[in-house]
């Protein structure tokens, strides 16, 4: 998952692992290296059971005003549910350039928003009610947009269909919290490269949902504390990590004399 940048002694056999010839893992807060053949057996945990993953493509970057264009809910058991939506508004050229869905294509082939939204909410609610973890990369965008769209179409909110919108696993929050000082991009594509996950056709909702699920599993394998955490505890930690990140960034902006509008709430943003 993470090749070793420098040579070092394998924790299992003690022999030297050449540069780029093994795999790094975090163990009790310290990085250790293994030969590929010496890797410890995967720890049992949530990542070895049923996972669901949700992703969407939209008309813009504000989850409160953007409209749904496509979405996918997939599971580790092989289920695939894909939706193409006619958002009822023009899809801006810059958004279409990202996900490849034009206004004309959506109008010709997409379903009405209310039809897709109700089905999506029902699928996610059933999955969460069963106690299974739902992977959502950058959950405060995707889930906030879903709730805003449900309200806009006079449909029951996801939060009203389940006891709690939990357990959610957000690979973006986990990565930022556990590898804070890594430089570079934190996009899904960048994280796939970092964690050794193959992503095909990036910015396709189904491909992104599958890739996010792969990243979540890879994180669990790399960070035993994540793998061994109960879903209740992992969800709570992500709430805390997001709040801490917001506070840290607000302090940074204040030191620079810059204004900052916080985005409170995880996995759904508060207005």
C-alpha positions in Angstrom: 0.0 0.0 0.0 2.9 2.4 0.9 6.3 1.5 -0.4 9.2 2.2 1.9 11.2 5.2 0.7 14.3 4.0 2.6 15.9 0.6 3.4 15.2 -0.8 6.8 14.9 -3.9 8.9 11.7 -6.0 8.4 9.8 -6.0 11.7 8.8 -9.7 11.1 12.0 -11.4 10.0 14.6 -8.8 10.9 16.3 -8.9 7.4 16.9 -5.7 5.4 14.1 -4.5 3.2 15.6 -2.7 0.2 14.4 0.8 -0.7 11.0 0.6 -2.4 11.0 -3.1 -1.8 8.5 -3.5 1.0 5.6 -1.8 2.7 5.3 0.7 5.4 2.7 0.3 8.2 2.0 2.3 11.3 2.4 0.3 14.5 1.8 1.8 18.0 2.4 5.3 16.6 5.6 4.5 14.8 6.3 3.6 11.1 7.7 0.1 10.5 8.6 -1.7 7.3 7.9 -5.3 6.2 8.8 -7.5 3.3 5.6 -8.1 1.3 5.8 -11.8 2.2 6.1 -10.9 5.9 3.1 -8.6 6.3 1.0 -9.5 9.3 -2.5 -10.9 8.7 -5.1 -8.2 8.3 -6.7 -7.2 11.6 -10.4 -8.1 11.8 -12.7 -5.1 11.8 -15.4 -3.2 10.1 -13.4 -3.1 6.9 -13.6 -6.8 6.5 -17.4 -6.8 6.6 -20.1 -5.4 4.4 -19.3 -1.8 3.2 -21.4 0.6 1.2 -20.1 3.6 -0.6 -21.9 6.7 -2.0 -20.7 9.4 -4.4 -22.3 12.0 -6.6 -21.6 14.5 -9.4 -23.2 17.9 -9.4 -23.7 21.3 -11.0 -21.5 23.2 -8.6 -19.4 23.3 -5.5 -21.9 24.7 -2.9 -23.7 21.8 -1.4 -26.7 24.0 -0.4 -27.3 25.3 -3.9 -25.8 22.8 -6.4 -28.1 20.2 -8.0 -27.5 16.5 -8.4 -26.5 15.3 -11.9 -25.4 11.7 -11.2 -25.0 9.4 -8.2 -24.0 5.9 -7.3 -24.4 3.6 -4.3 -22.3 0.5 -4.3 -21.5 -2.3 -1.8 -18.6 -4.6 -1.2 -21.1 -7.5 -1.9 -21.3 -6.3 -5.6 -24.4 -4.3 -5.6 -24.4 -1.3 -8.0 -27.1 1.4 -8.2 -26.4 4.2 -10.6 -28.5 7.3 -11.3 -28.4 9.9 -14.1 -30.5 13.0 -13.2 -31.9 15.8 -15.2 -31.3 18.6 -12.6 -33.8 20.9 -14.2 -31.2 23.6 -14.6 -28.3 24.2 -17.0 -25.2 22.3 -16.1 -22.3 24.9 -16.1 -19.6 24.2 -18.6 -17.0 24.0 -15.9 -19.0 21.3 -14.1 -19.6 19.3 -17.3 -15.8 19.5 -18.0 -15.2 17.6 -14.7 -17.8 14.9 -14.9 -18.5 14.8 -18.7 -22.3 15.1 -18.4 -23.8 17.9 -20.5 -27.2 19.6 -20.0 -28.4 18.0 -23.2 -27.4 14.5 -22.2 -28.9 14.9 -18.7 -32.2 16.2 -20.2 -32.4 13.4 -22.7 -31.4 10.5 -20.6 -31.8 11.6 -17.0 -34.7 11.0 -14.6 -36.5 13.6 -12.6 -34.6 14.6 -9.4 -37.4 13.5 -7.1 -37.4 10.0 -8.5 -33.7 9.5 -8.1 -33.4 11.3 -4.8 -36.1 9.2 -3.1 -34.5 6.0 -4.3 -31.0 7.1 -3.2 -32.3 8.1 0.3 -34.1 4.8 0.6 -31.0 2.8 -0.3 -28.7 4.7 2.1 -31.3 4.6 4.9 -31.7 0.8 4.5 -27.9 0.3 4.6 -27.4 2.5 7.6 -30.3 1.1 9.5 -28.7 -2.3 9.1 -25.7 -1.0 11.0 -23.3 -1.2 8.0 -20.7 1.5 7.5 -21.2 3.9 4.6 -18.1 5.3 2.9 -18.5 8.8 1.6 -15.4 10.7 0.5 -15.8 14.3 1.7 -19.1 13.4 3.3 -20.0 17.0 4.3 -20.4 17.8 0.6 -22.2 14.8 -0.7 -24.5 14.2 2.2 -25.3 17.9 2.7 -26.2 18.2 -1.0 -28.4 15.1 -0.7 -30.3 16.6 2.2 -30.6 20.0 0.5 -32.0 18.3 -2.7 -34.4 16.2 -0.7 -35.7 19.3 1.0 -35.9 21.2 -2.3 -38.0 18.4 -3.8 -40.3 18.1 -0.7 -39.0 14.6 0.1 -38.2 13.2 3.6 -34.7 14.0 4.7 -32.2 11.1 5.1 -31.8 12.1 8.8 -35.5 11.5 9.2 -35.3 8.0 7.7 -32.7 6.6 10.1 -32.0 6.8 13.9 -28.8 8.6 13.0 -26.8 9.3 9.8 -24.2 6.9 11.0 -21.8 5.0 10.8 -20.1 7.1 8.1 -16.5 6.5 7.1 -14.9 9.5 5.4 -11.4 8.7 3.9 -10.7 12.4 3.5 -11.1 13.1 7.2 -9.2 10.0 8.2 -6.3 10.9 5.9 -6.1 14.5 7.1 -6.2 13.5 10.7 -3.7 10.6 10.6 -1.2 11.9 8.1 -1.5 15.6 8.8 1.9 16.8 7.5 2.0 15.0 4.2 2.3 17.5 1.4 0.4 17.5 -1.8 -3.2 17.0 -2.9 -5.8 15.2 -0.9 -8.2 14.6 -3.7 -9.7 11.1 -4.2 -7.3 10.5 -7.2 -4.3 11.6 -5.1 -5.4 9.4 -2.2 -5.8 6.4 -4.6 -2.2 6.9 -5.7 -1.0 7.3 -2.1 -2.8 4.2 -0.8 -2.3 2.0 -3.9 -5.9 1.9 -5.0 -6.8 1.7 -8.7 -9.3 4.2 -9.9 -10.8 4.0 -13.3 -12.7 6.8 -15.0 -12.3 9.4 -12.2 -15.3 11.7 -11.6 -17.7 9.0 -12.7 -19.9 8.6 -9.6 -19.8 4.8 -9.6 -16.0 4.6 -10.2 -15.4 7.2 -7.5 -17.7 5.3 -5.0 -15.7 2.0 -5.7 -12.4 3.8 -5.3 -13.4 5.5 -2.1 -14.3 2.2 -0.6 -10.9 0.9 -1.6 -9.2 3.8 0.1 -11.2 3.3 3.3 -10.1 -0.4 3.4 -6.5 0.6 2.6 -6.5 3.1 5.5 -7.8 0.4 7.9 -5.0 -1.9 6.8 -2.4 0.9 7.3 -3.7 2.2 10.6 -4.6 -0.6 13.0 -6.3 1.9 15.4 -8.8 2.6 12.6 -9.3 -1.0 11.7 -9.8 -2.0 15.4 -12.1 0.9 16.3 -15.8 0.2 16.7 -17.9 1.9 14.2 -19.5 4.1 16.9 -16.0 5.2 18.1 -14.7 5.7 14.6 -17.7 7.9 13.7 -17.2 9.9 16.9 -13.5 10.4 16.2 -14.2 11.8 12.7 -16.6 14.3 14.2 -13.8 15.4 16.6 -11.2 15.4 13.8 -13.3 17.6 11.6 -14.0 20.1 14.4 -10.3 20.2 15.3 -9.4 20.8 11.6 -11.8 23.7 11.4 -10.5 25.2 14.5 -6.9 24.8 13.4 -7.6 26.4 10.0 -9.5 29.3 11.6 -6.5 30.0 13.9 -4.2 29.9 10.9 -6.3 32.4 9.0 -6.6 34.6 12.0 -2.8 34.7 12.4 -2.6 35.9 8.8 -5.2 38.5 9.3 -7.6 36.8 6.9 -11.3 36.2 7.3 -12.6 32.7 7.5 -16.1 31.3 7.3 -16.2 27.9 9.1 -18.1 24.9 7.8 -19.3 23.3 11.0 -20.9 19.8 11.0 -19.9 16.4 10.0 -21.0 14.2 8.2 -23.7 16.8 7.3 -22.9 20.5 7.4 -25.0 22.9 9.4 -26.3 26.0 7.8 
